[in-house]
Amino acid sequence: MRELKYLIVHCTATPEGRVVTGDDIRRWHTGPVSKGGRGWNQVGYADLFLLDGELENLVEYNSDNWVQYSEITNGAREYNPYARNIVYAGGTEKHDVRIAKNTLTNGQFGSMHEYIKDFIVLHPNIIVMGHNQVHATSCPGFNVYDVFGCVIPIKNRKHE
């Protein structure tokens, strides 16, 4: 059990507008390598923001300040034991998945905005950041502080 220190925002790196479900993510992450999965024992994210903004919980967790072993997701290597990883469906150009893009729908933006705001109230010392702030990646397709800075206090922007 480790102290919860980070809320890390990800994208699924799928084309703008493509429907992605929790079952898709489970198959991609925990499915056998021989069938195109990664063979992980756990998915990469605790929560998924669907295109319409609906929130799908992928990993059960409690709301305390600790990350139990069963709550660890595989979103950001080296940060996982201390993090809650969340993801939105999208993150790339519709016709070229090699091009990162902020594809947040209005529903996703609204839901994620409320989620982050509520998360900070529950965990006032949490550091909120994008996957691209801890690893060399374009995920989540935008700068978290540019998009959600209005709800992230300066003290929660350690990696800005």
KOLFINU-20729 format. One record per residue (C-alpha): residue number from 1; chain; z, y negated, x negated. Coordinates in steps of 0.02 Angstrom, whole numbers, padded with zeros to 5 digits. Layout:
% residues N
NUM,A,Z,Y,X $
...
***
This chain:
% residues 160
1,A,00000,00000,00000 $
2,A,-00053,-00169,-00070 $
3,A,-00031,-00348,-00014 $
4,A,-00175,-00416,00089 $
5,A,-00250,-00560,-00012 $
6,A,-00433,-00578,00038 $
7,A,-00545,-00589,00190 $
8,A,-00721,-00553,00128 $
9,A,-00875,-00591,00234 $
10,A,-01030,-00479,00220 $
11,A,-01198,-00454,00303 $
12,A,-01282,-00288,00340 $
13,A,-01436,-00345,00241 $
14,A,-01547,-00302,00389 $
15,A,-01690,-00406,00461 $
16,A,-01650,-00552,00574 $
17,A,-01633,-00491,00753 $
18,A,-01618,-00306,00713 $
19,A,-01485,-00218,00815 $
20,A,-01354,-00134,00705 $
21,A,-01210,-00031,00774 $
22,A,-01051,00041,00703 $
23,A,-01133,00212,00711 $
24,A,-01274,00147,00599 $
25,A,-01149,00084,00471 $
26,A,-01050,00247,00476 $
27,A,-01212,00344,00446 $
28,A,-01267,00229,00304 $
29,A,-01099,00232,00216 $
30,A,-01019,00400,00251 $
31,A,-01173,00507,00279 $
32,A,-01223,00633,00147 $
33,A,-01326,00565,00002 $
34,A,-01454,00702,00036 $
35,A,-01485,00621,00207 $
36,A,-01494,00441,00148 $
37,A,-01308,00399,00160 $
38,A,-01193,00345,00020 $
39,A,-01069,00488,00039 $
40,A,-00918,00373,00044 $
41,A,-00757,00430,00126 $
42,A,-00743,00264,00220 $
43,A,-00861,00129,00284 $
44,A,-00877,-00037,00194 $
45,A,-00808,-00149,00332 $
46,A,-00663,-00156,00453 $
47,A,-00755,-00257,00587 $
48,A,-00937,-00284,00636 $
49,A,-01004,-00438,00727 $
50,A,-01148,-00380,00836 $
51,A,-01298,-00492,00874 $
52,A,-01223,-00554,01037 $
53,A,-01059,-00595,00950 $
54,A,-00964,-00446,01015 $
55,A,-00840,-00378,00889 $
56,A,-00842,-00192,00851 $
57,A,-00692,-00123,00758 $
58,A,-00746,00007,00630 $
59,A,-00579,00046,00547 $
60,A,-00411,00044,00633 $
61,A,-00286,-00073,00552 $
62,A,-00125,-00161,00594 $
63,A,-00102,-00348,00578 $
64,A,00032,-00352,00445 $
65,A,00013,-00424,00269 $
66,A,-00015,-00254,00188 $
67,A,-00169,-00145,00164 $
68,A,-00124,00035,00201 $
69,A,-00227,00170,00116 $
70,A,-00312,00213,00282 $
71,A,-00363,00028,00302 $
72,A,-00458,00015,00137 $
73,A,-00644,-00012,00162 $
74,A,-00780,-00007,00029 $
75,A,-00850,-00185,00044 $
76,A,-00815,-00266,-00124 $
77,A,-00776,-00157,-00275 $
78,A,-00611,-00202,-00360 $
79,A,-00556,-00309,-00210 $
80,A,-00550,-00171,-00079 $
81,A,-00365,-00122,-00096 $
82,A,-00318,-00304,-00064 $
83,A,-00451,-00354,00063 $
84,A,-00511,-00348,00241 $
85,A,-00701,-00337,00235 $
86,A,-00797,-00398,00388 $
87,A,-00985,-00395,00420 $
88,A,-01115,-00470,00535 $
89,A,-01279,-00386,00584 $
90,A,-01419,-00472,00491 $
91,A,-01432,-00570,00331 $
92,A,-01616,-00558,00283 $
93,A,-01784,-00630,00334 $
94,A,-01861,-00542,00482 $
95,A,-02017,-00486,00387 $
96,A,-01948,-00468,00210 $
97,A,-01776,-00391,00181 $
98,A,-01783,-00448,-00001 $
99,A,-01755,-00628,00055 $
100,A,-01576,-00671,00101 $
101,A,-01553,-00785,00249 $
102,A,-01414,-00849,00359 $
103,A,-01461,-00758,00519 $
104,A,-01298,-00786,00614 $
105,A,-01335,-00798,00799 $
106,A,-01237,-00924,00902 $
107,A,-01133,-00779,00968 $
108,A,-01096,-00712,00794 $
109,A,-01053,-00885,00728 $
110,A,-00934,-00919,00873 $
111,A,-00847,-00750,00860 $
112,A,-00833,-00756,00671 $
113,A,-00771,-00936,00677 $
114,A,-00630,-00886,00796 $
115,A,-00593,-00727,00697 $
116,A,-00574,-00823,00533 $
117,A,-00470,-00959,00614 $
118,A,-00354,-00831,00695 $
119,A,-00346,-00729,00535 $
120,A,-00287,-00880,00436 $
121,A,-00153,-00916,00566 $
122,A,-00094,-00735,00552 $
123,A,-00110,-00732,00361 $
124,A,-00087,-00912,00299 $
125,A,-00108,-00867,00114 $
126,A,-00268,-00766,00136 $
127,A,-00415,-00814,00027 $
128,A,-00577,-00817,00128 $
129,A,-00741,-00792,00035 $
130,A,-00913,-00718,00042 $
131,A,-00963,-00559,-00049 $
132,A,-01077,-00670,-00155 $
133,A,-00922,-00757,-00226 $
134,A,-00854,-00598,-00305 $
135,A,-01012,-00502,-00353 $
136,A,-01191,-00543,-00402 $
137,A,-01267,-00524,-00230 $
138,A,-01344,-00636,-00098 $
139,A,-01232,-00560,00037 $
140,A,-01188,-00631,00165 $
141,A,-01344,-00742,00152 $
142,A,-01248,-00907,00150 $
143,A,-01101,-00997,00073 $
144,A,-00948,-00957,00179 $
145,A,-00869,-01127,00147 $
146,A,-01027,-01221,00197 $
147,A,-01034,-01126,00362 $
148,A,-00850,-01100,00405 $
149,A,-00764,-01230,00296 $
150,A,-00701,-01323,00448 $
151,A,-00577,-01181,00481 $
152,A,-00537,-01132,00301 $
153,A,-00403,-01242,00222 $
154,A,-00433,-01295,00041 $
155,A,-00286,-01187,-00017 $
156,A,-00380,-01034,00049 $
157,A,-00537,-01069,-00057 $
158,A,-00484,-00999,-00225 $
159,A,-00658,-00937,-00274 $
160,A,-00758,-01088,-00214 $
***
